[in-house]
Amino acid sequence: MANSRPYGPGRFVEYRGYTYRALTNDQAPMITLRVDEGDPVPEGLKLDPLGRPGRYLVSPADVTAWYGCDWTFRWKGELFSSGGARDGRINGYYLGTKGAAFADAHLTRTGAIEYEGTFPLEEVTDLTEERYDLLATWKERHPE
């Protein structure tokens, strides 16, 4: 049975009934998966050849799913791209249309025209996850 890891933006791989973070895009010949605290160590996989702890290599042919996902949400009616949620709060990068006046009043400037903020989840609306299938893309490039 798959784990109950909270969903979030990023890339993921399902291997032997468990979901791990994937550190590789669909162009790579092997998927590097990351074992986080509390994750089971995947059986039968080689450690990352660079010796990085908690990282293993798996062939895309041996996984059940490999996908990426992005999150968006609205706060005060404005659109944000999410960096993730934790402890009842969600981080977001401003994509809205109200401009600098709104951003300067409510957000932290992180670049010339980039703003972000962290908000209580109960203030967020329209939280949406968009998934894209990396395994299908890999299979198209590597027909059997």
Secondary structure, DSSP 8 states (H G I E B T S, - for coil): --------SEEEEEETTEEEEE---TTSSSEEEE--TT----TT-EE-TT--TTEEEE-GGG-SEEEEEEEEEEETTEEEEEEEEETTEEEEEE--SS-HHHHHHHSEE-SSS-EEEEEEGGGEEEEEEEEEEHHHHHHHHS--
